[in-house]
C-alpha cells in the first residue's frame, strides 16, 4: 500500500510538473509580450482581469464537480482545454493574426481551465497521500513547481528572442499531452464513494454550492484562513503583478531583466519549498503563515526602496523563499481540517476568492501605476502586509487537527 501511494504521487507530480512547465512558458510569453509592446498599467490590468475573472465564475462549479465526479478526469479535461486553446492560438499566429485580443482570449480560456483544475488538484492530493505526509509532499511539490518557474522564464526568454511566438504555444500543447497521458494511464485511484452517491441522488449544483458555503460559514477557522489569504493576495498584487512594469520603467525594457526577476523568485521558492519540506514549519502552522506574510511585506518594501537592480534581484529571491511557507501550511491546514466530501467545494471557494481578489486589486493598483510611482505602491502594500498578521495571529485549527505532523 505504501509503495502504491508513493508511486501514484511520483507519477502525479511528474505529469503535473510537465503540464505546468508548458503553461508557464505560455503565461510568461503573453505577459511579457503585452508588457514590452504597451508598457501600460491599464493593459496589465486588462490582462489580469481577463486572466482571473473566468476562474472566479467557473471555480464554484469546478468545486462541485470535484466532489461529485472523478477528479483525475476533471484535471485532464481542464488540461486538455488549455492545450487546445494554445494550439488554436499557435495556428492563428501562423496565419498572420497577431492582435492582442487573441492573446487575451487565450488567457481567458486558460483561466476557465484553471478554475476547474485547481480545486480538483487540491482535493485530489489528500485522496492519494496519507495525512502524515501531506506537509512533506506539498513542500516537495512546491519546490518542483518552483523549479518549473525557474526554468520556464529562461526557456520563454530564449524562445521569444530566437523563435516565433507560436513556438511557445506549441510547446504547451506537447507538455500537456504528456501530462494528461501520465495521469490517465498510470495513476490508479479508486472513485470516492461520496461521489458515486451524489451522482445517484442527482443533487443539483446550486444545492451543493449552498452546502459548501454553509460548511465554510460554520467552520470559523476555515473562514478565517480564506479571509486572511484573500487580504494577503490583495495587498501582494503590486509585488506579484506590477514588478515587470516597474522593472521596465526603472531599469530598462529588456527581456533578460524580466527573465532575471522571475528566475530569482523561482530559485527562492525552490529553496523555500525544500526548507518547508525538511523543517515542516513552526509547531503551530498558523505562526509559519504569519511569519511568511510579515517577511513578504518587508520584501515588498525593499523592492520599492532599492535603486540597484542586483539588490532588487536579491530581495526578489528572499521573497520567493517565504512564499512556500505561506502556501504549503495553508494547503495542509485546509486538506487536514476540511471533510473529504466538502474538499472540492472549499478549495473552489478558496480559488474563487483568490481569482476575484487579484483583478479587484489590479483594478485599483493598475490604473494607479499610471499616475503614481510603482515604488510607492509597493512600499504602501508592504507595510499593510506586515501589519496584517496582528489581527489574525490568534487563528487556531480545530483541536483534533492542531498537531498535524
PyMOL commands that set and color helices and strands:
alter all, ss='L'
color gray80, all
select helices_A, chain A and resi 2-38+41-68+71-94+100-128+131-162+166-186+193-201+205-218+220-250+255-279+285-305+309-337+340-369+374-392+399-401
alter helices_A, ss='H'
color red, helices_A
deselect
rebuild
show_as cartoon
